Amino acid sequence: MRRAADWIARYQRFDDGVKEQPRGWPHRSKACWGRHTCHMGAIKALKALAEIPVRERTAAVSDTIARGAGYFLAHHVYKRSHDPSWVAGSEWVEFGFPVLWTTDALDVLLVLTSPGYRDARMQDAVDLVVSKQDSRGKRTLERSFSGRMRARINARSQPSKWVTLNALRALKALFSG
């Protein structure tokens, strides 16, 4: 696990347009190096590193978490950094569970709150999470992999205990402490 965390810390990028691969980049394919950071890949890497207990993090891992958090905060969690009035992708405002290889604003908010980030640039995402609460305090499953997995977790377009739980976890982390 340490080797994997070190690899992520060494190679994970958080940028909006670096043209050249870093020295020692382990992949030959240019397809693995796009014109800017892949948001979905970046949040998964950040999620993995944030799970490492603070006392067990190397300086490189802590620095990578800080850079990743800074990147997503510059994007106001789910928007474009160069123009925060634009959503990075329409699917980012549709909450799902599980998100698997995709992501959404709630997933990113959970990852940022896990290591304790609280920042004014998170407010749009908080407002989005709050706006999706129905009169009973639940949130709807808007994106689903049902039919592609062995177990059916929730029906799409129905209240979801998992999306609701994640929303409550994110909001509690932001407002308790």
Secondary structure by P-SEA (a helix, b strand, c coil): caaaaaaaaaccccccccccccccccccccccccccccaaaaaaaaaaaaacccccccaaaaaaaaaaaaaaaaacccccccccccccccccccccccccccccaaaaaaaaaccccccccaaaaaaaaaaaccccccccccccccccccccccccccccaaaaaaaaaaaaaaccc
